[in-house]
Amino acid sequence: MTSQEKSWKEISPAGVCWKPSTEFLTGDWKTYKPIRDLEKCTRCLFCVLFCPDGAIHWKPEKEDIEFDYNFCKGCGICANECPTKAIEMKLE
């Protein structure tokens, strides 16, 4: 008998995840998606520092940030903490 891995939707309430968070894509949890206004963004990196899921990364080769929507849960902390209001949460 082969066992197939379950998705997060199949875990029992209060169940314990059997994978590390880096292997457990949680991006489909979100209802809202952070969208950045490139004109307003000063690249202060507050969004990178405050993201609880590590879904925003500084890319030194581009000298810019990048959202990893595979892990973003749409919590809105990045938009709330952005001092220039360059991030807006939009319905997915």
BADRENTI-82353 format. One line per 5 residues: their letters; for each residue x, y, z of C-alpha. Coordinates in pm, whole numbers. Layout:
# residues N
a> X,Y,Z | ...;
***
This chain:
# residues 92
mtsqe> 0,0,0 | 141,339,-95 | 73,636,124 | 16,971,-39 | 101,1287,152;
kswke> -194,1488,271 | -235,1857,200 | -283,2110,481 | -656,2098,410 | -667,1734,519;
ispag> -496,1783,857 | -726,1738,1156 | -805,2053,1355 | -520,2108,1603 | -318,1847,1416;
vcwkp> 59,1869,1403 | 227,1927,1069 | 475,1658,969 | 683,1883,740 | 903,2187,798;
stefl> 741,2514,693 | 986,2552,405 | 837,2243,240 | 474,2314,322 | 334,2567,76;
tgdwk> 78,2782,255 | 13,3047,-10 | -331,2913,-91 | -451,3013,257 | -473,3379,162;
tykpi> -779,3578,66 | -584,3901,18 | -257,3943,-169 | 3,4217,-104 | 66,4434,-410;
rdlek> 354,4681,-403 | 352,5026,-561 | 704,5060,-704 | 678,5439,-711 | 609,5464,-336;
ctrcl> 847,5189,-221 | 1174,5315,-71 | 1309,4962,-12 | 1336,5024,361 | 1291,4646,413;
fcvlf> 1041,4684,697 | 815,4440,511 | 1098,4185,501 | 1163,4225,873 | 798,4209,981;
cpdga> 673,3925,757 | 597,3639,998 | 624,3380,723 | 947,3494,561 | 756,3536,235;
ihwkp> 930,3861,137 | 1294,3845,37 | 1565,4101,-41 | 1728,4016,-374 | 2071,4186,-372;
ekedi> 2137,4113,-739 | 1823,4313,-827 | 1855,4554,-534 | 1486,4494,-475 | 1241,4287,-274;
efdyn> 1038,3995,-397 | 717,3844,-262 | 700,3465,-249 | 329,3404,-294 | 382,3030,-234;
fckgc> 424,3109,136 | 240,3441,182 | -76,3389,388 | -213,3738,318 | -202,3856,679;
gican> -138,4219,580 | 135,4288,836 | 366,4406,557 | 106,4660,437 | 35,4773,792;
ecptk> 403,4828,877 | 504,4995,549 | 592,5358,637 | 520,5484,283 | 199,5280,237;
aiemk> 354,5122,-74 | 184,4786,-11 | -187,4740,-58 | -378,4424,19 | -598,4326,-274;
le> -860,4056,-297 | -706,3751,-460;
***
